[in-house]
């Protein structure tokens, strides 16, 4: 009887194994696909964030550079309509990158961008007043250049926070 029971148990296990193998394979496949989807989603989000950070950093630095250039050109009395247009385009690009970033970047990055924007916006306002010949008391090119230097640590802080968020190690 023991041999018969053993044979019967073996047969049942064999039949169950045959019947359940596709179920186990399917479950394993579903898990693998879910993991692949999760990894692809993480990679997509990382790339989206990296692209946004690159655009924000580039736009901020370009705006800063063109503000400094405008001050030099105003000082040298060679500021042209072309430079005014370039500066305006850079300002709008800087604003647009920030607006896009608001939807996907962490608050600490946005705060760093806001801190930088305060300096750049103040510099832009001074450039416009100097260009129009209506500076406020004490405003001049040299003072504006000195004030604009406050953007440098803000740019560095924003870049460092972005790199940390992306997991870039120094």
N, CA and C atoms as an extended XYZ file, in Angstrom:
510
Properties=species:S:1:pos:R:3:atomname:S:1:resname:S:1:resid:I:1 pbc="F F F"
N         0.798       -1.174        0.000 N   UNK     1
C         0.000        0.000        0.000 CA  UNK     1
C         0.853        1.255        0.000 C   UNK     1
N         1.938        1.182        0.592 N   UNK     2
C         2.808        2.335        0.659 CA  UNK     2
C         3.308        2.704       -0.734 C   UNK     2
N         3.627        1.738       -1.532 N   UNK     3
C         4.091        2.018       -2.885 CA  UNK     3
C         2.966        2.629       -3.705 C   UNK     3
N         1.729        2.177       -3.495 N   UNK     4
C         0.590        2.714       -4.230 CA  UNK     4
C         0.328        4.168       -3.836 C   UNK     4
N         0.422        4.444       -2.541 N   UNK     5
C         0.201        5.811       -2.063 CA  UNK     5
C         1.301        6.717       -2.609 C   UNK     5
N         2.516        6.244       -2.574 N   UNK     6
C         3.635        7.023       -3.086 CA  UNK     6
C         3.445        7.307       -4.565 C   UNK     6
N         3.007        6.321       -5.305 N   UNK     7
C         2.789        6.499       -6.743 CA  UNK     7
C         1.663        7.495       -6.988 C   UNK     7
N         0.606        7.381       -6.147 N   UNK     8
C        -0.519        8.294       -6.315 CA  UNK     8
C        -0.098        9.729       -5.979 C   UNK     8
N         0.652        9.922       -4.911 N   UNK     9
C         1.120       11.257       -4.533 CA  UNK     9
C         2.021       11.806       -5.630 C   UNK     9
N         2.877       10.962       -6.160 N   UNK    10
C         3.765       11.375       -7.241 CA  UNK    10
C         2.952       11.796       -8.464 C   UNK    10
N         1.924       11.053       -8.789 N   UNK    11
C         1.085       11.370       -9.941 CA  UNK    11
C         0.347       12.695       -9.719 C   UNK    11
N        -0.194       12.894       -8.515 N   UNK    12
C        -0.914       14.126       -8.207 CA  UNK    12
C         0.038       15.329       -8.279 C   UNK    12
N         1.223       15.172       -7.686 N   UNK    13
C         2.203       16.261       -7.723 CA  UNK    13
C         2.598       16.552       -9.170 C   UNK    13
N         2.776       15.521       -9.952 N   UNK    14
C         3.130       15.704      -11.363 CA  UNK    14
C         2.044       16.442      -12.124 C   UNK    14
N         0.787       16.030      -11.912 N   UNK    15
C        -0.336       16.687      -12.596 CA  UNK    15
C        -0.463       18.133      -12.130 C   UNK    15
N        -0.363       18.364      -10.816 N   UNK    16
C        -0.435       19.736      -10.296 CA  UNK    16
C         0.709       20.585      -10.840 C   UNK    16
N         1.881       20.011      -10.888 N   UNK    17
C         3.037       20.726      -11.433 CA  UNK    17
C         2.798       21.105      -12.879 C   UNK    17
N         2.259       20.174      -13.637 N   UNK    18
C         1.985       20.441      -15.047 CA  UNK    18
C         0.904       21.508      -15.197 C   UNK    18
N        -0.108       21.440      -14.350 N   UNK    19
C        -1.187       22.418      -14.438 CA  UNK    19
C        -0.789       23.806      -13.901 C   UNK    19
N         0.029       23.828      -12.858 N   UNK    20
C         0.372       25.104      -12.225 CA  UNK    20
C         1.595       25.783      -12.839 C   UNK    20
N         2.394       25.056      -13.585 N   UNK    21
C         3.600       25.654      -14.178 CA  UNK    21
C         3.271       26.881      -15.025 C   UNK    21
N         2.275       26.838      -15.903 N   UNK    22
C         1.957       28.050      -16.677 CA  UNK    22
C         1.528       29.228      -15.799 C   UNK    22
N         0.827       28.937      -14.710 N   UNK    23
C         0.397       29.996      -13.797 CA  UNK    23
C         1.620       30.652      -13.162 C   UNK    23
N         2.580       29.843      -12.710 N   UNK    24
C         3.788       30.390      -12.106 CA  UNK    24
C         4.606       31.186      -13.123 C   UNK    24
N         4.694       30.664      -14.337 N   UNK    25
C         5.432       31.364      -15.391 CA  UNK    25
C         4.753       32.701      -15.700 C   UNK    25
N         3.431       32.685      -15.783 N   UNK    26
C         2.704       33.924      -16.058 CA  UNK    26
C         2.928       34.946      -14.943 C   UNK    26
N         2.849       34.506      -13.697 N   UNK    27
C         3.052       35.422      -12.570 CA  UNK    27
C         4.463       35.993      -12.578 C   UNK    27
N         5.430       35.161      -12.899 N   UNK    28
C         6.810       35.616      -12.973 CA  UNK    28
C         6.968       36.634      -14.102 C   UNK    28
N         6.341       36.369      -15.236 N   UNK    29
C         6.404       37.288      -16.371 CA  UNK    29
C         5.757       38.626      -16.024 C   UNK    29
N         4.624       38.592      -15.345 N   UNK    30
C         3.936       39.826      -14.939 CA  UNK    30
C         4.825       40.633      -13.999 C   UNK    30
N         5.460       39.960      -13.059 N   UNK    31
C         6.354       40.654      -12.133 CA  UNK    31
C         7.539       41.277      -12.866 C   UNK    31
N         8.097       40.524      -13.803 N   UNK    32
C         9.234       41.044      -14.568 CA  UNK    32
C         8.822       42.268      -15.382 C   UNK    32
N         7.679       42.189      -16.017 N   UNK    33
C         7.209       43.332      -16.814 CA  UNK    33
C         6.931       44.551      -15.937 C   UNK    33
N         6.350       44.309      -14.774 N   UNK    34
C         6.083       45.419      -13.854 CA  UNK    34
C         7.393       46.066      -13.418 C   UNK    34
N         8.399       45.260      -13.140 N   UNK    35
C         9.704       45.795      -12.750 CA  UNK    35
C        10.345       46.563      -13.901 C   UNK    35
N        10.256       46.031      -15.099 N   UNK    36
C        10.794       46.721      -16.274 CA  UNK    36
C        10.080       48.053      -16.494 C   UNK    36
N         8.773       48.068      -16.311 N   UNK    37
C         7.993       49.297      -16.460 CA  UNK    37
C         8.389       50.316      -15.403 C   UNK    37
N         8.557       49.850      -14.177 N   UNK    38
C         8.960       50.737      -13.079 CA  UNK    38
C        10.338       51.349      -13.360 C   UNK    38
N        11.277       50.525      -13.796 N   UNK    39
C        12.619       51.019      -14.104 CA  UNK    39
C        12.600       52.006      -15.275 C   UNK    39
N        11.808       51.710      -16.296 N   UNK    40
C        11.699       52.611      -17.443 CA  UNK    40
C        11.078       53.942      -17.012 C   UNK    40
N        10.088       53.886      -16.133 N   UNK    41
C         9.440       55.106      -15.644 CA  UNK    41
C        10.424       55.946      -14.818 C   UNK    41
N        11.203       55.291      -13.965 N   UNK    42
C        12.212       56.001      -13.184 CA  UNK    42
C        13.235       56.653      -14.105 C   UNK    42
N        13.660       55.932      -15.119 N   UNK    43
C        14.649       56.468      -16.068 CA  UNK    43
C        14.070       57.663      -16.835 C   UNK    43
N        12.803       57.553      -17.247 N   UNK    44
C        12.157       58.648      -17.960 CA  UNK    44
C        12.067       59.886      -17.075 C   UNK    44
N        11.678       59.702      -15.816 N   UNK    45
C        11.578       60.827      -14.889 CA  UNK    45
C        12.946       61.460      -14.640 C   UNK    45
N        13.981       60.624      -14.514 N   UNK    46
C        15.334       61.135      -14.319 CA  UNK    46
C        15.756       61.969      -15.518 C   UNK    46
N        15.523       61.463      -16.712 N   UNK    47
C        15.907       62.191      -17.932 CA  UNK    47
C        15.125       63.489      -18.068 C   UNK    47
N        13.851       63.452      -17.717 N   UNK    48
C        13.020       64.658      -17.769 CA  UNK    48
C        13.559       65.714      -16.803 C   UNK    48
N        13.906       65.278      -15.612 N   UNK    49
C        14.437       66.189      -14.609 CA  UNK    49
C        15.798       66.735      -15.041 C   UNK    49
N        16.656       65.868      -15.553 N   UNK    50
C        17.981       66.293      -16.014 CA  UNK    50
C        17.847       67.320      -17.141 C   UNK    50
N        16.945       67.059      -18.058 N   UNK    51
C        16.710       67.991      -19.161 CA  UNK    51
C        16.213       69.334      -18.634 C   UNK    51
N        15.299       69.290      -17.668 N   UNK    52
C        14.766       70.530      -17.089 CA  UNK    52
C        15.850       71.299      -16.354 C   UNK    52
N        16.662       70.605      -15.574 N   UNK    53
C        17.746       71.264      -14.851 CA  UNK    53
C        18.741       71.897      -15.814 C   UNK    53
N        19.056       71.184      -16.869 N   UNK    54
C        19.992       71.720      -17.860 CA  UNK    54
C        19.434       72.993      -18.489 C   UNK    54
N        18.170       72.964      -18.840 N   UNK    55
C        17.531       74.139      -19.449 CA  UNK    55
C        17.475       75.311      -18.471 C   UNK    55
N        17.127       75.041      -17.214 N   UNK    56
C        17.070       76.115      -16.205 CA  UNK    56
C        18.448       76.723      -15.996 C   UNK    56
N        19.436       75.877      -15.852 N   UNK    57
C        20.794       76.342      -15.607 CA  UNK    57
C        21.295       77.172      -16.790 C   UNK    57
N        21.086       76.654      -17.995 N   UNK    58
C        21.537       77.363      -19.202 CA  UNK    58
C        20.834       78.717      -19.334 C   UNK    58
N        19.525       78.743      -19.166 N   UNK    59
C        18.767       79.984      -19.315 CA  UNK    59
C        19.171       81.014      -18.254 C   UNK    59
N        19.370       80.571      -17.029 N   UNK    60
C        19.768       81.488      -15.952 CA  UNK    60
C        21.145       82.075      -16.218 C   UNK    60
N        22.066       81.228      -16.622 N   UNK    61
C        23.429       81.695      -16.892 CA  UNK    61
C        23.475       82.621      -18.114 C   UNK    61
N        22.671       82.312      -19.111 N   UNK    62
C        22.630       83.166      -20.303 CA  UNK    62
C        22.061       84.544      -19.959 C   UNK    62
N        21.000       84.568      -19.184 N   UNK    63
C        20.403       85.837      -18.764 CA  UNK    63
C        21.422       86.654      -17.966 C   UNK    63
N        22.100       86.007      -17.046 N   UNK    64
C        23.118       86.664      -16.225 CA  UNK    64
C        24.239       87.230      -17.100 C   UNK    64
N        24.721       86.441      -18.032 N   UNK    65
C        25.793       86.878      -18.926 CA  UNK    65
C        25.369       88.072      -19.768 C   UNK    65
N        24.158       88.012      -20.306 N   UNK    66
C        23.688       89.115      -21.147 CA  UNK    66
C        23.424       90.387      -20.336 C   UNK    66
N        23.038       90.242      -19.072 N   UNK    67
C        22.893       91.424      -18.215 CA  UNK    67
C        24.250       92.099      -18.005 C   UNK    67
N        25.266       91.287      -17.709 N   UNK    68
C        26.609       91.853      -17.527 CA  UNK    68
C        27.084       92.522      -18.817 C   UNK    68
N        26.853       91.837      -19.939 N   UNK    69
C        27.260       92.388      -21.232 CA  UNK    69
C        26.535       93.714      -21.503 C   UNK    69
N        25.247       93.766      -21.186 N   UNK    70
C        24.477       94.999      -21.403 CA  UNK    70
C        25.060       96.144      -20.586 C   UNK    70
N        25.429       95.866      -19.350 N   UNK    71
C        26.006       96.923      -18.513 CA  UNK    71
C        27.319       97.436      -19.103 C   UNK    71
N        28.155       96.528      -19.587 N   UNK    72
C        29.412       96.953      -20.222 CA  UNK    72
C        29.134       97.803      -21.454 C   UNK    72
N        28.163       97.386      -22.247 N   UNK    73
C        27.852       98.108      -23.485 CA  UNK    73
C        27.200       99.464      -23.185 C   UNK    73
N        26.366       99.515      -22.155 N   UNK    74
C        25.780      100.805      -21.760 CA  UNK    74
C        26.898      101.730      -21.294 C   UNK    74
N        27.811      101.210      -20.489 N   UNK    75
C        28.937      102.016      -20.014 CA  UNK    75
C        29.762      102.570      -21.184 C   UNK    75
N        29.970      101.720      -22.197 N   UNK    76
C        30.789      102.116      -23.349 CA  UNK    76
C        29.970      102.844      -24.413 C   UNK    76
N        28.688      103.038      -24.145 N   UNK    77
C        27.767      103.728      -25.052 CA  UNK    77
C        27.682      103.052      -26.427 C   UNK    77
N        27.627      101.704      -26.406 N   UNK    78
C        27.512      100.941      -27.658 CA  UNK    78
C        26.401       99.899      -27.571 C   UNK    78
N        25.453      100.137      -26.715 N   UNK    79
C        24.336       99.199      -26.518 CA  UNK    79
C        23.346       99.401      -27.655 C   UNK    79
N        23.082       98.331      -28.421 N   UNK    80
C        22.239       98.443      -29.613 CA  UNK    80
C        20.902       97.729      -29.429 C   UNK    80
N        20.050       97.937      -30.389 N   UNK    81
C        18.737       97.283      -30.383 CA  UNK    81
C        18.889       95.762      -30.421 C   UNK    81
N        19.882       95.286      -31.124 N   UNK    82
C        20.130       93.837      -31.195 CA  UNK    82
C        20.424       93.269      -29.802 C   UNK    82
N        21.260       93.952      -29.031 N   UNK    83
C        21.563       93.487      -27.671 CA  UNK    83
C        20.327       93.575      -26.770 C   UNK    83
N        19.531       94.617      -26.964 N   UNK    84
C        18.289       94.737      -26.185 CA  UNK    84
C        17.377       93.544      -26.465 C   UNK    84
N        17.254       93.198      -27.735 N   UNK    85
C        16.404       92.062      -28.119 CA  UNK    85
C        16.947       90.748      -27.572 C   UNK    85
N        18.262       90.575      -27.634 N   UNK    86
C        18.866       89.351      -27.089 CA  UNK    86
C        18.608       89.239      -25.593 C   UNK    86
N        18.754       90.343      -24.893 N   UNK    87
C        18.514       90.342      -23.451 CA  UNK    87
C        17.051       90.025      -23.152 C   UNK    87
N        16.149       90.600      -23.910 N   UNK    88
C        14.722       90.327      -23.698 CA  UNK    88
C        14.405       88.860      -23.970 C   UNK    88
N        14.971       88.293      -25.016 N   UNK    89
C        14.772       86.871      -25.316 CA  UNK    89
C        15.311       85.998      -24.187 C   UNK    89
N        16.476       86.361      -23.664 N   UNK    90
C        17.064       85.597      -22.556 CA  UNK    90
C        16.191       85.702      -21.312 C   UNK    90
N        15.649       86.891      -21.057 N   UNK    91
C        14.759       87.072      -19.894 CA  UNK    91
C        13.520       86.202      -20.027 C   UNK    91
N        12.931       86.204      -21.219 N   UNK    92
C        11.729       85.393      -21.450 CA  UNK    92
C        12.038       83.898      -21.359 C   UNK    92
N        13.179       83.490      -21.884 N   UNK    93
C        13.578       82.081      -21.804 CA  UNK    93
C        13.784       81.669      -20.351 C   UNK    93
N        14.436       82.536      -19.589 N   UNK    94
C        14.654       82.277      -18.161 CA  UNK    94
C        13.308       82.110      -17.443 C   UNK    94
N        12.379       82.997      -17.731 N   UNK    95
C        11.040       82.931      -17.123 CA  UNK    95
C        10.314       81.643      -17.526 C   UNK    95
N        10.407       81.283      -18.809 N   UNK    96
C         9.727       80.077      -19.296 CA  UNK    96
C        10.302       78.806      -18.671 C   UNK    96
N        11.624       78.736      -18.530 N   UNK    97
C        12.242       77.539      -17.924 CA  UNK    97
C        11.779       77.398      -16.480 C   UNK    97
N        11.677       78.515      -15.770 N   UNK    98
C        11.196       78.459      -14.392 CA  UNK    98
C         9.744       77.994      -14.350 C   UNK    98
N         8.931       78.514      -15.251 N   UNK    99
C         7.517       78.122      -15.281 CA  UNK    99
C         7.376       76.621      -15.548 C   UNK    99
N         8.168       76.095      -16.455 N   UNK   100
C         8.125       74.658      -16.740 CA  UNK   100
C         8.602       73.855      -15.533 C   UNK   100
N         9.622       74.338      -14.882 N   UNK   101
C        10.209       73.615      -13.750 CA  UNK   101
C         9.243       73.504      -12.575 C   UNK   101
N         8.363       74.455      -12.417 N   UNK   102
C         7.445       74.447      -11.283 CA  UNK   102
C         6.624       73.171      -11.196 C   UNK   102
N         6.456       72.516      -12.326 N   UNK   103
C         5.622       71.316      -12.347 CA  UNK   103
C         6.370       70.041      -11.976 C   UNK   103
N         7.717       70.069      -12.016 N   UNK   104
C         8.416       68.791      -11.811 CA  UNK   104
C         9.592       68.829      -10.848 C   UNK   104
N        10.105       70.000      -10.495 N   UNK   105
C        11.307       70.009       -9.653 CA  UNK   105
C        10.951       70.221       -8.184 C   UNK   105
N        11.808       69.740       -7.287 N   UNK   106
C        11.555       69.908       -5.849 CA  UNK   106
C        11.571       71.378       -5.426 C   UNK   106
N        10.924       71.651       -4.328 N   UNK   107
C        10.774       73.018       -3.831 CA  UNK   107
C        12.123       73.668       -3.545 C   UNK   107
N        13.105       72.922       -3.035 N   UNK   108
C        14.391       73.540       -2.719 CA  UNK   108
C        15.104       74.060       -3.972 C   UNK   108
N        14.876       73.409       -5.119 N   UNK   109
C        15.442       73.875       -6.379 CA  UNK   109
C        14.702       75.146       -6.816 C   UNK   109
N        13.392       75.135       -6.675 N   UNK   110
C        12.611       76.321       -7.029 CA  UNK   110
C        13.000       77.513       -6.156 C   UNK   110
N        13.251       77.253       -4.874 N   UNK   111
C        13.653       78.340       -3.976 CA  UNK   111
C        14.998       78.909       -4.403 C   UNK   111
N        15.931       78.047       -4.770 N   UNK   112
C        17.236       78.523       -5.244 CA  UNK   112
C        17.065       79.348       -6.515 C   UNK   112
N        16.164       78.936       -7.378 N   UNK   113
C        15.899       79.674       -8.606 CA  UNK   113
C        15.248       81.021       -8.300 C   UNK   113
N        14.333       81.032       -7.330 N   UNK   114
C        13.704       82.304       -6.935 CA  UNK   114
C        14.739       83.271       -6.361 C   UNK   114
N        15.660       82.753       -5.540 N   UNK   115
C        16.706       83.604       -4.967 CA  UNK   115
C        17.552       84.224       -6.086 C   UNK   115
N        17.893       83.410       -7.061 N   UNK   116
C        18.656       83.898       -8.206 CA  UNK   116
C        17.826       84.901       -9.006 C   UNK   116
N        16.568       84.584       -9.207 N   UNK   117
C        15.708       85.460      -10.012 CA  UNK   117
C        15.575       86.851       -9.412 C   UNK   117
N        15.564       86.939       -8.085 N   UNK   118
C        15.480       88.261       -7.444 CA  UNK   118
C        16.671       89.138       -7.863 C   UNK   118
N        17.851       88.551       -7.880 N   UNK   119
C        19.050       89.301       -8.261 CA  UNK   119
C        18.994       89.667       -9.744 C   UNK   119
N        18.635       88.685      -10.574 N   UNK   120
C        18.604       88.935      -12.020 CA  UNK   120
C        17.519       89.945      -12.393 C   UNK   120
N        16.358       89.844      -11.780 N   UNK   121
C        15.270       90.788      -12.081 CA  UNK   121
C        15.650       92.206      -11.668 C   UNK   121
N        16.297       92.321      -10.519 N   UNK   122
C        16.742       93.648      -10.077 CA  UNK   122
C        17.770       94.204      -11.061 C   UNK   122
N        18.688       93.358      -11.493 N   UNK   123
C        19.688       93.780      -12.474 CA  UNK   123
C        19.048       94.176      -13.790 C   UNK   123
N        18.060       93.410      -14.222 N   UNK   124
C        17.365       93.712      -15.474 CA  UNK   124
C        16.657       95.062      -15.377 C   UNK   124
N        16.038       95.323      -14.257 N   UNK   125
C        15.340       96.600      -14.076 CA  UNK   125
C        16.327       97.766      -14.129 C   UNK   125
N        17.486       97.605      -13.503 N   UNK   126
C        18.494       98.667      -13.521 CA  UNK   126
C        19.018       98.877      -14.937 C   UNK   126
N        19.284       97.786      -15.645 N   UNK   127
C        19.756       97.890      -17.029 CA  UNK   127
C        18.746       98.683      -17.856 C   UNK   127
N        17.479       98.381      -17.703 N   UNK   128
C        16.453       99.084      -18.485 CA  UNK   128
C        16.404      100.572      -18.129 C   UNK   128
N        16.502      100.880      -16.841 N   UNK   129
C        16.471      102.291      -16.447 CA  UNK   129
C        17.721      103.022      -16.951 C   UNK   129
N        18.859      102.396      -16.826 N   UNK   130
C        20.095      103.027      -17.310 CA  UNK   130
C        20.045      103.223      -18.821 C   UNK   130
N        19.524      102.212      -19.520 N   UNK   131
C        19.425      102.299      -20.980 CA  UNK   131
C        18.496      103.442      -21.393 C   UNK   131
N        17.438      103.649      -20.648 N   UNK   132
C        16.475      104.716      -20.978 CA  UNK   132
C        16.925      106.084      -20.472 C   UNK   132
N        17.998      106.081      -19.686 N   UNK   133
C        18.504      107.352      -19.172 CA  UNK   133
C        17.725      107.884      -17.988 C   UNK   133
N        17.052      106.972      -17.255 N   UNK   134
C        16.274      107.398      -16.091 CA  UNK   134
C        16.661      106.581      -14.848 C   UNK   134
N        17.938      106.613      -14.477 N   UNK   135
C        18.339      105.835      -13.296 CA  UNK   135
C        17.784      106.444      -12.012 C   UNK   135
N        17.610      105.596      -11.028 N   UNK   136
C        17.217      106.079       -9.699 CA  UNK   136
C        18.450      106.672       -9.021 C   UNK   136
N        18.216      107.356       -7.908 N   UNK   137
C        19.333      107.944       -7.159 CA  UNK   137
C        20.351      106.862       -6.807 C   UNK   137
N        21.596      107.133       -7.148 N   UNK   138
C        22.675      106.208       -6.818 CA  UNK   138
C        22.880      105.080       -7.818 C   UNK   138
N        21.987      104.946       -8.780 N   UNK   139
C        22.157      103.879       -9.776 CA  UNK   139
C        23.135      104.317      -10.855 C   UNK   139
N        24.081      103.451      -11.106 N   UNK   140
C        25.012      103.657      -12.204 CA  UNK   140
C        25.529      102.287      -12.639 C   UNK   140
N        26.268      102.249      -13.718 N   UNK   141
C        26.731      100.984      -14.276 CA  UNK   141
C        27.623      100.238      -13.285 C   UNK   141
N        28.550      100.949      -12.655 N   UNK   142
C        29.477      100.292      -11.727 CA  UNK   142
C        28.740       99.654      -10.558 C   UNK   142
N        27.791      100.381      -10.011 N   UNK   143
C        26.998       99.851       -8.883 CA  UNK   143
C        26.174       98.644       -9.343 C   UNK   143
N        25.596       98.721      -10.535 N   UNK   144
C        24.795       97.616      -11.064 CA  UNK   144
C        25.656       96.378      -11.293 C   UNK   144
N        26.881       96.575      -11.791 N   UNK   145
C        27.792       95.436      -11.983 CA  UNK   145
C        28.135       94.789      -10.644 C   UNK   145
N        28.355       95.624       -9.654 N   UNK   146
C        28.670       95.099       -8.318 CA  UNK   146
C        27.468       94.336       -7.751 C   UNK   146
N        26.283       94.900       -7.892 N   UNK   147
C        25.071       94.237       -7.392 CA  UNK   147
C        24.814       92.914       -8.108 C   UNK   147
N        25.137       92.866       -9.384 N   UNK   148
C        24.895       91.663      -10.181 CA  UNK   148
C        25.820       90.511       -9.774 C   UNK   148
N        26.923       90.840       -9.099 N   UNK   149
C        27.825       89.782       -8.615 CA  UNK   149
C        27.137       88.884       -7.589 C   UNK   149
N        26.075       89.374       -6.986 N   UNK   150
C        25.327       88.567       -6.021 CA  UNK   150
C        24.681       87.358       -6.684 C   UNK   150
N        24.580       87.368       -8.006 N   UNK   151
C        24.002       86.223       -8.721 CA  UNK   151
C        24.950       85.032       -8.734 C   UNK   151
N        26.252       85.277       -8.663 N   UNK   152
C        27.223       84.179       -8.762 CA  UNK   152
C        27.015       83.099       -7.703 C   UNK   152
N        26.936       83.439       -6.412 N   UNK   153
C        26.696       82.375       -5.433 CA  UNK   153
C        25.318       81.717       -5.589 C   UNK   153
N        24.340       82.486       -6.052 N   UNK   154
C        23.008       81.914       -6.289 CA  UNK   154
C        23.052       80.891       -7.426 C   UNK   154
N        23.773       81.217       -8.480 N   UNK   155
C        23.942       80.275       -9.600 CA  UNK   155
C        24.641       78.998       -9.127 C   UNK   155
N        25.689       79.191       -8.319 N   UNK   156
C        26.434       78.029       -7.811 CA  UNK   156
C        25.559       77.158       -6.913 C   UNK   156
N        24.793       77.784       -6.040 N   UNK   157
C        23.911       77.033       -5.136 CA  UNK   157
C        22.866       76.251       -5.930 C   UNK   157
N        22.255       76.910       -6.889 N   UNK   158
C        21.232       76.238       -7.690 CA  UNK   158
C        21.838       75.037       -8.425 C   UNK   158
N        23.005       75.228       -9.030 N   UNK   159
C        23.666       74.139       -9.753 CA  UNK   159
C        24.000       72.985       -8.802 C   UNK   159
N        24.526       73.297       -7.637 N   UNK   160
C        24.885       72.255       -6.669 CA  UNK   160
C        23.657       71.461       -6.225 C   UNK   160
N        22.562       72.144       -5.957 N   UNK   161
C        21.333       71.458       -5.546 CA  UNK   161
C        20.808       70.555       -6.663 C   UNK   161
N        20.888       71.039       -7.885 N   UNK   162
C        20.438       70.232       -9.017 CA  UNK   162
C        21.301       68.980       -9.158 C   UNK   162
N        22.599       69.138       -9.037 N   UNK   163
C        23.513       67.994       -9.152 CA  UNK   163
C        23.244       66.984       -8.035 C   UNK   163
N        23.045       67.478       -6.816 N   UNK   164
C        22.737       66.581       -5.708 CA  UNK   164
C        21.450       65.809       -5.982 C   UNK   164
N        20.446       66.507       -6.476 N   UNK   165
C        19.165       65.875       -6.755 CA  UNK   165
C        19.296       64.789       -7.817 C   UNK   165
N        20.222       64.980       -8.753 N   UNK   166
C        20.439       63.991       -9.803 CA  UNK   166
C        21.383       62.876       -9.358 C   UNK   166
N        21.962       63.029       -8.167 N   UNK   167
C        22.857       61.998       -7.656 CA  UNK   167
C        24.273       62.109       -8.183 C   UNK   167
N        24.645       63.290       -8.665 N   UNK   168
C        25.993       63.499       -9.173 CA  UNK   168
C        26.925       63.725       -7.983 C   UNK   168
N        27.948       62.900       -7.898 N   UNK   169
C        28.912       63.024       -6.798 CA  UNK   169
C        30.156       63.734       -7.299 C   UNK   169
N        30.710       64.581       -6.444 N   UNK   170
C        31.950       65.282       -6.810 CA  UNK   170
C        33.154       64.423       -6.516 C   UNK   170
